[in-house]
Amino acid sequence: MVIFMRDFVAEMGQDQTKQQIEKGLKLYQSNDTEKALYVWMKVLRKTSDPGGKFRVLGCLITAHSEMGKYKEMLQYSLAQINTAREMEDPDYLTEGYLNLARSNEKLCEFQKTVSYCETCLNMQGTTVSLQLNGQVCLSMGNAYLGLSVFQKALVSYEKALRYAHNNDDKMLECRVCCSLGNFYIQLKDYEKALFFPCKAAELVNDYGKGWSLKYRAMSQYHMSVAYRKLMRLADAMECCEESMKIALQHGDRPLQALCLLNFADIHRCQKDVDKAFPRYESSMCIMSEIGNRLGQASIYVGVGKCWILQKEYDKALDSLQRAHDLAKAIGNKLCILKVHSLCEGIYRCKEQQEELREQVVKFLQCVEELELYCGMCGESIGEKNQQLQALPCSHIFHLKCLQTNGTKGCPKCHRSSMKLGFV
């Protein structure tokens, strides 16, 4: 009888925990974030149910991610993985390591992100954890992109897309399309950079009736960046304004920072540096607050370009050095390459030959490290807007080179198939 009562009380406690978690979710979905956090923190303090504790920690991780409170997100992720270890359940462990990977991705700790993602993929879980593998591959792709390891990033994105298609997961497909948009922005294939977020926007329109508005905001932001690169500045401004409106409504600080950065870049493209500078400053305030060091590096590059427009070369060099230091700390080689390219132009204008030669050497070293050249024609990739195409082996070439290659195999890995890949 005592054992029965104990089990009955435990089940009652689990039901109450579940009800309170659901109550918090409803509050959160109604944009009443403070009340939702209060409810979840109360559950976390009171519950003795490991499963309930794990779930409520998951809610807190998601909420702090969207608020841009990445250090708190990491702390809750560490607490969640400890709970999962106590439960000794592979499915919970997989989800816990995924949240650890995401937390480190947000904090630009990209090597740690890759390591945690590999741990997830090596877990011997059930079909539940296998369904998370698409999200794991997406996070891994984002980390490799943060490290400028483009082929591995593309391989991860392709795997994530396959998981999305096999499981009919439209939300995951939408997120992967946005990341692919960012991927092709980096490599300067602006047609593909626009195609993928437009595909994401289509998915939101066709399937996203019950989705969070963040998916629409995310696709609009990435479309805006692509439009800006194509110098369709009116379209860029319109998409960015829509994204910013949603970000403000939902208190999405990370997206607000990205939109402010993009607004500044749009004004810079219009050569209106007086409007660009305050937006860079506003973006930097948020980026510094949330710990997005890659975003901070991008701001310093943009500010440096503004100073170049005004021929304030010493100020430009100072800003670019700050970008270089941040990029080096997080391992983003592409940003370092951009800095050397811009510094090369400055020293050429200043006719400082020794410094110019030094920047040229460093730039060429970066190109070699990144392997940013077409394996067919030998010309660089990512220097100007050109159409690119990946093969099934995920090696990337100029599209025009592939079209003239005939039936020969990949010149890098010598695989025979020349069928073009999806991305």
Phi, psi and chi 1 to 4 in degrees:
 res  aa     phi    psi   chi1   chi2   chi3   chi4
   1 MET       -  -41.1 -176.7   66.7  178.9      -
   2 VAL   -63.3  -42.9  172.3      -      -      -
   3 ILE   -63.9  -42.0  -66.5  171.1      -      -
   4 PHE   -60.2  -46.0  171.5   77.7      -      -
   5 MET   -63.5  -39.1  -74.8  -60.8  -66.1      -
   6 ARG   -63.8  -43.5 -170.7  172.6   61.2 -152.7
   7 ASP   -64.6  -39.2  -68.3  -16.9      -      -
   8 PHE   -63.5  -43.9  177.2   73.7      -      -
   9 VAL   -63.5  -40.7  169.2      -      -      -
  10 ALA   -62.7  -43.1      -      -      -      -
  11 GLU   -64.7  -39.6  -73.4  179.2   13.6      -
  12 MET   -61.2  -43.2  -75.9  -71.8  -70.6      -
  13 GLY   -62.5  -39.9      -      -      -      -
  14 GLN   -64.5  -40.8  -71.0  172.0    6.5      -
  15 ASP   -63.7  -43.3  -72.4  -18.4      -      -
  16 GLN   -64.2  -40.0  -72.4  175.7   -4.1      -
  17 THR   -60.7  -46.8  -62.7      -      -      -
  18 LYS   -60.9  -42.9 -173.3  176.5  178.6 -178.7
  19 GLN   -62.8  -41.7  -72.8  169.9   10.3      -
  20 GLN   -68.8  -37.6  -71.6  -60.1  -58.4      -
  21 ILE   -62.4  -43.7  -68.8  171.4      -      -
  22 GLU   -63.5  -38.9  -69.4  -63.1  -36.9      -
  23 LYS   -60.4  -44.3  178.7 -177.1  175.9 -178.3
  24 GLY   -62.6  -40.1      -      -      -      -
  25 LEU   -61.6  -42.4  -78.0  169.5      -      -
  26 LYS   -63.7  -40.6  -73.2  177.5 -178.5  175.3
  27 LEU   -64.3  -41.7  -71.6  165.7      -      -
  28 TYR   -66.0  -42.2 -172.7   70.9      -      -
  29 GLN   -67.3  -21.0  -72.6  162.1    0.4      -
  30 SER   -90.9   12.0  -58.0      -      -      -
  31 ASN    67.1   19.6  -71.5  -29.4      -      -
  32 ASP   -97.0   67.9 -155.4  -20.5      -      -
  33 THR   -64.5  -43.0  -56.0      -      -      -
  34 GLU   -60.6  -44.1  -69.8  -58.0  -40.7      -
  35 LYS   -66.6  -38.9  -74.7 -175.6 -180.0  177.7
  36 ALA   -61.7  -45.0      -      -      -      -
  37 LEU   -63.7  -37.7  -68.4  174.3      -      -
  38 TYR   -61.6  -45.4  175.4   79.8      -      -
  39 VAL   -62.8  -46.5  169.5      -      -      -
  40 TRP   -66.5  -39.1  -71.9  -28.5      -      -
  41 MET   -65.9  -35.6  -70.8  -58.0  -63.2      -
  42 LYS   -64.3  -42.5 -167.6  174.1  178.0 -178.6
  43 VAL   -61.7  -45.0  171.1      -      -      -
  44 LEU   -60.2  -38.6 -172.5   61.6      -      -
  45 ARG   -71.4  -35.1  -74.6 -167.1  -59.2  -89.7
  46 LYS   -95.6  -30.7  -71.9 -170.5  172.0 -177.1
  47 THR   -72.6  143.0 -171.9      -      -      -
  48 SER  -110.9    2.1   57.5      -      -      -
  49 ASP   -86.0  115.7  169.1   34.7      -      -
  50 PRO   -59.1  -39.2  -20.2   31.2      -      -
  51 GLY   -64.0  -42.8      -      -      -      -
  52 GLY   -65.5  -39.9      -      -      -      -
  53 LYS   -62.4  -42.3 -176.0  178.3  179.6 -178.1
  54 PHE   -61.3  -44.9 -175.7   90.7      -      -
  55 ARG   -66.6  -42.3  -75.1 -168.8  -66.2  -85.2
  56 VAL   -69.4  -33.0   79.0      -      -      -
  57 LEU   -64.2  -36.1  -77.4  165.9      -      -
  58 GLY   -61.6  -40.7      -      -      -      -
  59 CYS   -63.3  -43.3  -66.5      -      -      -
  60 LEU   -66.4  -35.7  -71.3  165.0      -      -
  61 ILE   -63.4  -47.8  -70.6  164.0      -      -
  62 THR   -61.6  -46.2  -60.8      -      -      -
  63 ALA   -61.7  -45.2      -      -      -      -
  64 HIS   -71.6  -27.8  -75.8   82.7      -      -
  65 SER   -63.7  -47.2  172.4      -      -      -
  66 GLU   -71.8  -24.4  -67.1 -174.3   -4.2      -
  67 MET   -83.3   -8.6  -71.0 -171.9  -67.5      -
  68 GLY    80.4   15.6      -      -      -      -
  69 LYS   -93.6   75.0  -65.0 -174.6  176.3 -179.3
  70 TYR   -73.5  -31.2  -62.6  143.0      -      -
  71 LYS   -67.6  -41.1  -70.4  178.7 -178.0  176.3
  72 GLU   -65.8  -38.8  -69.7   88.6  -18.6      -
  73 MET   -57.0  -43.4  178.6 -171.6  179.6      -
  74 LEU   -64.2  -40.5  177.6   60.2      -      -
  75 GLN   -63.2  -43.0  -68.2  -54.9  -48.4      -
  76 TYR   -67.6  -33.2  -71.7  123.6      -      -
  77 SER   -66.3  -39.8  -63.2      -      -      -
  78 LEU   -65.1  -40.3  -70.4  166.4      -      -
  79 ALA   -64.3  -37.5      -      -      -      -
  80 GLN   -67.5  -40.9 -168.5 -174.9   50.2      -
  81 ILE   -67.7  -33.2 -159.4   72.2      -      -
  82 ASN   -65.7  -39.6  -71.5  -26.3      -      -
  83 THR   -63.9  -42.6  -56.9      -      -      -
  84 ALA   -63.0  -37.5      -      -      -      -
  85 ARG   -65.7  -37.8  -75.7  175.0 -178.1  147.0
  86 GLU   -62.8  -36.3  -69.6  171.6   15.3      -
  87 MET   -79.5  -21.1  -63.2  167.7   74.1      -
  88 GLU    55.1   41.3  -62.7 -177.4  -16.9      -
  89 ASP  -113.0  120.6 -174.8  -54.5      -      -
  90 PRO   -61.3  -32.4   18.2  -29.1      -      -
  91 ASP   -66.9  -44.0  -70.8  -22.7      -      -
  92 TYR   -65.8  -38.6  -77.1  109.5      -      -
  93 LEU   -63.0  -42.0  -82.3  167.8      -      -
  94 THR   -60.9  -46.7  -59.2      -      -      -
  95 GLU   -64.2  -38.5 -173.1  175.8  -21.4      -
  96 GLY   -64.0  -44.5      -      -      -      -
  97 TYR   -67.3  -33.2  -82.0  116.3      -      -
  98 LEU   -62.2  -43.8  171.8   58.1      -      -
  99 ASN   -67.4  -33.1  -77.8  -34.0      -      -
 100 LEU   -64.3  -41.3  -96.2 -179.3      -      -
 101 ALA   -62.6  -45.2      -      -      -      -
 102 ARG   -63.2  -40.7  -75.7  172.8  170.2  164.4
 103 SER   -60.9  -45.3  -58.1      -      -      -
 104 ASN   -69.7  -32.8  -79.6  -77.7      -      -
 105 GLU   -61.3  -44.4  177.6 -162.9  -29.8      -
 106 LYS   -63.6  -33.7  -59.0  -66.0 -174.1 -175.5
 107 LEU   -87.9    9.7  -71.2  165.4      -      -
 108 CYS    63.0   26.3  -59.4      -      -      -
 109 GLU   -93.1   75.1  -64.4  -74.7   -6.5      -
 110 PHE   -72.0  -35.3  -62.0  124.9      -      -
 111 GLN   -64.6  -40.8  -68.0  -72.9    5.8      -
 112 LYS   -63.9  -38.6  -71.7 -177.7 -178.8  178.8
 113 THR   -59.2  -47.9  -57.0      -      -      -
 114 VAL   -59.1  -43.8  170.8      -      -      -
 115 SER   -61.5  -45.8  177.9      -      -      -
 116 TYR   -67.4  -35.9  -75.4  126.3      -      -
 117 CYS   -63.9  -40.8  -74.4      -      -      -
 118 GLU   -63.3  -37.9  -73.1  172.9  -15.8      -
 119 THR   -61.2  -43.8  -59.2      -      -      -
 120 CYS   -58.0  -47.7  -73.6      -      -      -
 121 LEU   -68.9  -21.8  -65.2  173.4      -      -
 122 ASN   -90.2   -5.2  -69.3  -30.7      -      -
 123 MET   -69.7  138.4  -65.2  -70.1  -65.4      -
 124 GLN   -95.7   73.1  -60.8  -62.9  -45.3      -
 125 GLY   -96.9 -169.5      -      -      -      -
 126 THR   -92.5 -170.4   65.8      -      -      -
 127 THR   -62.6  -25.0   52.4      -      -      -
 128 VAL   -63.0  -49.2  175.0      -      -      -
 129 SER   -71.2  -30.9   59.2      -      -      -
 130 LEU   -62.5  -32.3  -71.9  174.1      -      -
 131 GLN   -68.0  -19.3  -72.6  173.7   -2.6      -
 132 LEU   -82.0  -11.2  -67.1  175.2      -      -
 133 ASN   -61.6  -31.1  -78.3   -7.2      -      -
 134 GLY   -62.5  -42.6      -      -      -      -
 135 GLN   -68.3  -34.4  -62.7  178.2   46.7      -
 136 VAL   -63.4  -45.9  174.4      -      -      -
 137 CYS   -64.2  -35.5  -71.0      -      -      -
 138 LEU   -63.7  -47.1  172.5   58.5      -      -
 139 SER   -63.3  -39.0 -170.1      -      -      -
 140 MET   -65.1  -41.4 -177.0  178.5  -85.8      -
 141 GLY   -60.9  -42.7      -      -      -      -
 142 ASN   -63.0  -37.9  -68.8  -20.7      -      -
 143 ALA   -67.3  -45.3      -      -      -      -
 144 TYR   -63.2  -36.0  -82.7  129.4      -      -
 145 LEU   -65.6  -39.0 -172.2   58.1      -      -
 146 GLY   -61.9  -28.0      -      -      -      -
 147 LEU   -92.8    0.6  -66.0  167.1      -      -
 148 SER    63.2   31.6  -52.4      -      -      -
 149 VAL   -99.0   85.4 -176.2      -      -      -
 150 PHE   -70.2  -40.9  -65.4  105.6      -      -
 151 GLN   -65.1  -43.7 -170.2 -165.5   -4.1      -
 152 LYS   -65.9  -35.1  -72.6 -175.2  177.1 -179.8
 153 ALA   -61.6  -44.9      -      -      -      -
 154 LEU   -65.3  -41.5 -170.6   59.7      -      -
 155 VAL   -57.7  -45.0  168.3      -      -      -
 156 SER   -64.7  -42.1  -63.4      -      -      -
 157 TYR   -64.5  -39.8  -70.6  144.3      -      -
 158 GLU   -63.1  -40.8  -73.0  176.2  -32.1      -
 159 LYS   -64.2  -42.1  -74.1  179.5  180.0  176.8
 160 ALA   -61.7  -40.6      -      -      -      -
 161 LEU   -63.9  -39.6  -94.0 -175.8      -      -
 162 ARG   -63.6  -43.0  -80.5 -160.5  -66.8  -85.4
 163 TYR   -60.6  -42.5  -81.4  113.6      -      -
 164 ALA   -61.6  -44.8      -      -      -      -
 165 HIS   -68.3  -42.3  -68.7  157.0      -      -
 166 ASN   -66.4  -31.0  -68.1  -19.1      -      -
 167 ASN  -102.7    6.5  -66.5  -61.5      -      -
 168 ASP    51.5   43.9 -162.6   29.1      -      -
 169 ASP   -96.9   92.8 -172.0  -21.2      -      -
 170 LYS   -71.0  -32.3  -58.4  -60.6 -178.2 -174.3
 171 MET   -63.3  -45.7  -76.1 -173.8 -178.2      -
 172 LEU   -63.2  -43.1  175.5   59.8      -      -
 173 GLU   -59.0  -40.7 -175.0  178.1   -8.3      -
 174 CYS   -61.2  -45.0  179.2      -      -      -
 175 ARG   -67.0  -38.9  -70.1  167.1   59.2 -158.4
 176 VAL   -65.6  -40.6  176.5      -      -      -
 177 CYS   -60.5  -39.6  -76.3      -      -      -
 178 CYS   -64.8  -41.1  -72.8      -      -      -
 179 SER   -66.4  -36.9  -72.7      -      -      -
 180 LEU   -66.4  -33.7  -79.3  166.3      -      -
 181 GLY   -59.2  -44.6      -      -      -      -
 182 ASN   -64.5  -39.6 -171.7   26.6      -      -
 183 PHE   -57.2  -47.7  176.7   89.5      -      -
 184 TYR   -77.5  -21.5  -77.8  106.9      -      -
 185 ILE   -61.0  -45.0  -76.4  -71.5      -      -
 186 GLN   -60.0  -39.9  -51.8  -77.4  -40.1      -
 187 LEU   -92.2    2.1  -66.5 -178.1      -      -
 188 LYS    64.8   34.1  -65.2 -168.5  176.1  180.0
 189 ASP  -101.1   88.9 -177.7  -15.0      -      -
 190 TYR   -75.1  -21.7  -61.0  141.7      -      -
 191 GLU   -66.6  -46.0  -72.1 -170.0   23.9      -
 192 LYS   -69.0  -34.6  -86.3 -164.0  170.5   67.1
 193 ALA   -61.9  -28.4      -      -      -      -
 194 LEU   -87.7  -37.2 -179.9   59.5      -      -
 195 PHE   -57.8  -47.3  168.4   80.5      -      -
 196 PHE   -68.9  -45.4  -78.1  105.6      -      -
 197 PRO   -66.8  -28.4   15.3  -26.1      -      -
 198 CYS   -64.5  -38.5  -76.5      -      -      -
 199 LYS   -62.8  -40.7  174.3   66.3  176.5  173.1
 200 ALA   -61.7  -42.4      -      -      -      -
 201 ALA   -63.2  -37.4      -      -      -      -
 202 GLU   -62.9  -41.8  -74.8  178.5   17.1      -
 203 LEU   -62.4  -40.4  -70.7  166.4      -      -
 204 VAL   -62.2  -44.6  172.3      -      -      -
 205 ASN   -66.7  -38.1  -71.1  -26.6      -      -
 206 ASP   -83.6  -35.1  -66.6  -16.2      -      -
 207 TYR  -124.3   -6.7  -57.6   98.3      -      -
 208 GLY   -94.3   25.5      -      -      -      -
 209 LYS   -58.7  -39.9 -170.1  176.0 -179.5 -179.2
 210 GLY   -99.2    7.3      -      -      -      -
 211 TRP   -81.6  162.5  -62.5    4.6      -      -
 212 SER   -65.8  145.9  164.6      -      -      -
 213 LEU   -65.2  -11.9  -80.2  172.3      -      -
 214 LYS   -62.4  -27.9   72.4  176.9 -178.1 -179.2
 215 TYR   -67.8  -40.4  -71.7   94.4      -      -
 216 ARG   -66.2  -44.4  178.9  167.9 -177.7   79.6
 217 ALA   -60.6  -41.4      -      -      -      -
 218 MET   -64.0  -45.2 -175.4  169.3   56.9      -
 219 SER   -67.0  -38.1   62.5      -      -      -
 220 GLN   -65.6  -38.6  -68.7  -65.5  -46.7      -
 221 TYR   -62.1  -48.8  163.0   73.5      -      -
 222 HIS   -67.0  -34.0  -74.0  -75.2      -      -
 223 MET   -62.5  -41.2  -75.2  167.9   63.1      -
 224 SER   -60.4  -43.5  175.6      -      -      -
 225 VAL   -62.5  -42.9  174.9      -      -      -
 226 ALA   -64.9  -42.7      -      -      -      -
 227 TYR   -60.3  -40.1  -80.7  134.6      -      -
 228 ARG   -62.7  -43.5  173.7  174.1   59.0   80.4
 229 LYS   -64.0  -30.8  -69.1  -69.5 -171.8  177.7
 230 LEU   -84.3    2.7  -70.6  163.7      -      -
 231 MET    63.8   24.7  -67.8  -54.6  -70.0      -
 232 ARG   -92.2   73.2  -67.0  170.7   56.3  177.9
 233 LEU   -71.0  -31.7  -59.7 -177.2      -      -
 234 ALA   -65.5  -43.0      -      -      -      -
 235 ASP   -65.3  -40.1  -68.4  -32.9      -      -
 236 ALA   -60.2  -44.7      -      -      -      -
 237 MET   -64.6  -42.1 -173.0   64.3   79.7      -
 238 GLU   -62.6  -46.4 -176.7 -179.8  -18.5      -
 239 CYS   -66.1  -40.1  -71.7      -      -      -
 240 CYS   -67.4  -37.0 -159.5      -      -      -
 241 GLU   -64.0  -40.5  -76.1  172.3  -11.3      -
 242 GLU   -65.8  -42.4 -177.2  170.5   -6.4      -
 243 SER   -62.7  -43.2 -177.5      -      -      -
 244 MET   -64.6  -38.4 -174.5   63.0  159.9      -
 245 LYS   -59.6  -45.4 -178.6  180.0  176.8 -177.8
 246 ILE   -67.7  -41.2  -63.5  170.4      -      -
 247 ALA   -60.5  -39.8      -      -      -      -
 248 LEU   -68.7  -41.1  -71.0  167.8      -      -
 249 GLN   -60.8  -36.6  -73.6  173.2  -11.8      -
 250 HIS  -102.3    5.4  -71.1 -100.7      -      -
 251 GLY    63.8   30.8      -      -      -      -
 252 ASP   -84.3   88.9 -170.8  -26.1      -      -
 253 ARG   -63.7  -42.3  -59.9  -78.6  -77.2  165.3
 254 PRO   -59.4  -42.5  -25.3   35.6      -      -
 255 LEU   -70.3  -35.9 -174.7   54.8      -      -
 256 GLN   -57.8  -43.0  -70.8  170.7   31.2      -
 257 ALA   -63.2  -43.0      -      -      -      -
 258 LEU   -64.7  -41.3  -70.4  171.7      -      -
 259 CYS   -64.6  -42.4  -72.7      -      -      -
 260 LEU   -61.7  -40.6  -75.8  164.1      -      -
 261 LEU   -61.7  -42.9  169.7   55.9      -      -
 262 ASN   -68.4  -39.4 -163.7   37.1      -      -
 263 PHE   -56.6  -45.7  -79.3  134.6      -      -
 264 ALA   -61.1  -43.4      -      -      -      -
 265 ASP   -64.2  -37.0  -74.2  -23.9      -      -
 266 ILE   -62.6  -46.7  -68.4  168.1      -      -
 267 HIS   -62.7  -37.3  -69.4  -53.7      -      -
 268 ARG   -64.4  -40.2  175.0  176.2   53.1   76.7
 269 CYS   -62.5  -29.8  -70.3      -      -      -
 270 GLN   -84.9    3.8  -65.3  168.6  -30.4      -
 271 LYS    61.2   27.7  -64.5 -173.5  168.8   49.5
 272 ASP  -104.3   76.2 -169.3  -13.7      -      -
 273 VAL   -69.7  -24.2  -65.1      -      -      -
 274 ASP   -64.6  -31.0  -70.1  -24.8      -      -
 275 LYS   -85.9  -28.3  -74.6 -174.1  178.2  178.2
 276 ALA   -70.0  -46.2      -      -      -      -
 277 PHE   -55.7  -49.4  -82.6  130.3      -      -
 278 PRO   -64.9  -28.3   15.8  -27.0      -      -
 279 ARG   -74.9  -36.4  -76.6  157.4 -178.1   80.4
 280 TYR   -60.5  -42.0  -77.9  129.2      -      -
 281 GLU   -63.6  -43.5 -172.5  176.5  -14.0      -
 282 SER   -64.6  -40.7  -62.8      -      -      -
 283 SER   -63.8  -41.8 -178.9      -      -      -
 284 MET   -62.1  -37.5  179.6   61.5   81.8      -
 285 CYS   -58.0  -45.1  -72.8      -      -      -
 286 ILE   -73.1  -44.8  -57.7  175.7      -      -
 287 MET   -58.1  -40.5  -66.4  -73.8 -167.7      -
 288 SER   -67.9  -40.9  -59.0      -      -      -
 289 GLU   -62.1  -42.7  173.8 -165.6  -42.0      -
 290 ILE   -89.1  -15.0   66.3  179.9      -      -
 291 GLY    89.7   23.1      -      -      -      -
 292 ASN   -86.4   91.1 -175.6  -15.6      -      -
 293 ARG   -72.4  -31.5  -70.8  174.7  -70.3  165.0
 294 LEU   -66.6  -38.9 -176.9   54.4      -      -
 295 GLY   -62.8  -40.5      -      -      -      -
 296 GLN   -62.9  -41.4  -68.2  172.4   52.9      -
 297 ALA   -62.3  -40.8      -      -      -      -
 298 SER   -63.5  -37.5  -61.7      -      -      -
 299 ILE   -63.8  -46.3  -68.5  167.7      -      -
 300 TYR   -61.4  -35.9  -79.8  126.0      -      -
 301 VAL   -64.7  -44.3  168.6      -      -      -
 302 GLY   -62.1  -43.6      -      -      -      -
 303 VAL   -62.6  -41.2  169.9      -      -      -
 304 GLY   -60.0  -40.8      -      -      -      -
 305 LYS   -64.5  -36.3  -71.9  178.0  177.8  178.8
 306 CYS   -63.6  -43.5  -76.0      -      -      -
 307 TRP   -64.8  -34.3  -72.0  126.3      -      -
 308 ILE   -63.7  -41.8  -69.8  169.8      -      -
 309 LEU   -58.3  -34.5  -76.1  172.6      -      -
 310 GLN   -91.4    6.5  -64.4 -169.1  -43.8      -
 311 LYS    59.5   26.8  -60.6 -169.7 -178.4  -19.0
 312 GLU   -94.0   76.4  -65.3  -86.2    5.2      -
 313 TYR   -70.4  -35.6  -64.8  130.1      -      -
 314 ASP   -66.3  -40.3  -70.3  -22.5      -      -
 315 LYS   -65.7  -37.9  -70.5 -179.7  179.4  178.8
 316 ALA   -62.6  -44.9      -      -      -      -
 317 LEU   -62.2  -38.2  -72.7  169.0      -      -
 318 ASP   -63.0  -44.6  177.7   66.0      -      -
 319 SER   -65.3  -41.7 -173.8      -      -      -
 320 LEU   -68.2  -32.9  -67.8  171.3      -      -
 321 GLN   -64.6  -38.9 -176.4   60.2   50.2      -
 322 ARG   -63.8  -41.6  -68.1  168.6 -172.9 -100.6
 323 ALA   -61.8  -43.2      -      -      -      -
 324 HIS   -60.0  -45.3  176.8  -84.2      -      -
 325 ASP   -63.8  -41.7  -67.1  -14.0      -      -
 326 LEU   -66.3  -45.4  -78.4  162.9      -      -
 327 ALA   -62.9  -39.5      -      -      -      -
 328 LYS   -64.9  -39.7 -171.8  175.2 -179.6 -179.0
 329 ALA   -63.3  -34.9      -      -      -      -
 330 ILE   -98.6   -8.1   61.4  179.0      -      -
 331 GLY    85.5   23.4      -      -      -      -
 332 ASN   -89.6   97.5 -171.7  -80.3      -      -
 333 LYS   -70.2  -30.3  -64.9  175.8 -176.6  176.6
 334 LEU   -66.3  -40.5 -175.3   62.9      -      -
 335 CYS   -63.5  -39.9 -174.5      -      -      -
 336 ILE   -61.4  -42.6  -65.2  170.8      -      -
 337 LEU   -60.4  -43.6 -179.3  143.3      -      -
 338 LYS   -60.4  -40.9  -71.8  177.9 -177.4  176.8
 339 VAL   -62.4  -46.0  167.4      -      -      -
 340 HIS   -62.5  -37.7  -70.1  -45.1      -      -
 341 SER   -63.9  -44.7  176.7      -      -      -
 342 LEU   -68.4  -40.0  -70.6  165.6      -      -
 343 CYS   -65.1  -37.0  -70.9      -      -      -
 344 GLU   -57.3  -45.4  178.4 -172.5  -28.8      -
 345 GLY   -63.4  -38.7      -      -      -      -
 346 ILE   -64.8  -48.3  -69.2  171.3      -      -
 347 TYR   -67.1  -28.2  -72.0  124.2      -      -
 348 ARG   -66.1  -42.8 -176.1  170.3  -80.2  108.4
 349 CYS   -65.0  -36.4  -70.2      -      -      -
 350 LYS   -83.3   -5.1  -64.7 -179.5   74.8  172.1
 351 GLU    56.9   40.7  -62.5 -177.8  -10.8      -
 352 GLN  -101.4   92.6  -66.4  179.6 -136.3      -
 353 GLN   -66.7  -39.6  -63.5  -55.5  -42.7      -
 354 GLU   -64.6  -47.0 -171.8  175.9  -23.1      -
 355 GLU   -64.9  -36.9  -70.1   85.1   -8.5      -
 356 LEU   -60.8  -47.4  171.8   60.0      -      -
 357 ARG   -61.4  -39.6  -78.5 -167.3  -66.8  -86.8
 358 GLU   -61.3  -43.2 -178.1 -175.2   -6.8      -
 359 GLN   -68.5  -37.0  -67.1  -58.5  -38.8      -
 360 VAL   -61.8  -45.9  169.1      -      -      -
 361 VAL   -60.7  -46.1  169.2      -      -      -
 362 LYS   -65.1  -38.2  -71.5  179.7  176.6  178.4
 363 PHE   -61.6  -46.8  174.9   81.8      -      -
 364 LEU   -65.9  -34.3  -67.6  173.3      -      -
 365 GLN   -63.1  -41.5  -74.9  174.0  -14.5      -
 366 CYS   -63.2  -43.0  -76.3      -      -      -
 367 VAL   -58.5  -43.5  170.9      -      -      -
 368 GLU   -64.4  -44.0  -76.4  -63.8  -45.9      -
 369 GLU   -63.3  -39.3  -72.4  175.9   18.9      -
 370 LEU   -80.8  -15.3  -70.9  167.8      -      -
 371 GLU    54.2   42.3  -63.1 -174.8   -8.0      -
 372 LEU   -88.6   66.4  -82.9  177.3      -      -
 373 TYR  -149.0  152.7   50.5   84.4      -      -
 374 CYS   -75.8  129.2  175.3      -      -      -
 375 GLY   -72.4   -4.0      -      -      -      -
 376 MET  -101.8  -51.8  -67.8 -175.3 -178.9      -
 377 CYS   -97.9  -14.9   68.1      -      -      -
 378 GLY    82.4   -5.4      -      -      -      -
 379 GLU   -79.1  160.4  -67.9 -178.8    8.2      -
 380 SER   -72.2  153.1   62.2      -      -      -
 381 ILE  -110.6  137.4  -73.4  172.5      -      -
 382 GLY    91.4    6.6      -      -      -      -
 383 GLU   -89.5  -31.6 -166.7  172.3  -30.8      -
 384 LYS  -146.9  168.0   57.9 -174.7  177.1 -178.5
 385 ASN   -67.7  109.3 -177.5   13.9      -      -
 386 GLN  -140.5  147.0  -72.5 -179.6  -52.6      -
 387 GLN   -73.9  130.0  -74.5 -175.3  -82.7      -
 388 LEU  -116.4  162.8  -54.7  174.3      -      -
 389 GLN  -149.8  136.6 -176.9   61.2   58.4      -
 390 ALA   -97.5  144.7      -      -      -      -
 391 LEU   -89.4  169.6  -62.9 -179.2      -      -
 392 PRO   -57.2  -23.6  -28.0   36.5      -      -
 393 CYS   -79.8   -3.1   54.4      -      -      -
 394 SER    75.4   10.8  -65.2      -      -      -
 395 HIS   -78.3  142.2  -75.0  121.2      -      -
 396 ILE  -111.6  136.4  -55.5  164.7      -      -
 397 PHE  -138.2  166.9  -57.3   90.4      -      -
 398 HIS   -65.0  135.5  -66.9  127.3      -      -
 399 LEU   -59.0  -41.0  178.8   60.3      -      -
 400 LYS   -63.6  -32.1   60.0 -179.7  174.1   58.2
 401 CYS   -69.4  -41.3  -64.7      -      -      -
 402 LEU   -64.4  -38.0  -72.0  175.9      -      -
 403 GLN   -67.4  -24.5  -70.8  170.7  -23.6      -
 404 THR   -99.9    2.7   57.0      -      -      -
 405 ASN   -83.7  -17.1 -168.9   66.5      -      -
 406 GLY    72.7 -133.8      -      -      -      -
 407 THR  -104.1   12.9   56.8      -      -      -
 408 LYS   -67.3  157.6  -62.3  175.6 -173.6  176.0
 409 GLY   -80.0 -179.0      -      -      -      -
 410 CYS   -63.2  124.9  174.1      -      -      -
 411 PRO   -70.0  -12.4   21.9  -29.9      -      -
 412 LYS   -92.1  -48.2  -75.7 -165.9  175.1  179.1
 413 CYS  -113.2   -5.1   65.4      -      -      -
 414 HIS    67.4   20.5  -52.9  -65.2      -      -
 415 ARG   -66.7  145.4  -71.7 -166.0 -171.2  179.6
 416 SER   -77.8  -30.4   58.6      -      -      -
 417 SER   -69.4  128.9  173.6      -      -      -
 418 MET  -111.1   12.3  -73.7  -61.4  -66.3      -
 419 LYS   -63.8  132.0 -177.8 -179.1  177.3 -177.0
 420 LEU   -68.2  139.8  -57.7 -177.0      -      -
 421 GLY   -74.9  167.2      -      -      -      -
 422 PHE   -64.1  -38.6  174.5   68.2      -      -
 423 VAL  -103.2      -  -61.5      -      -      -
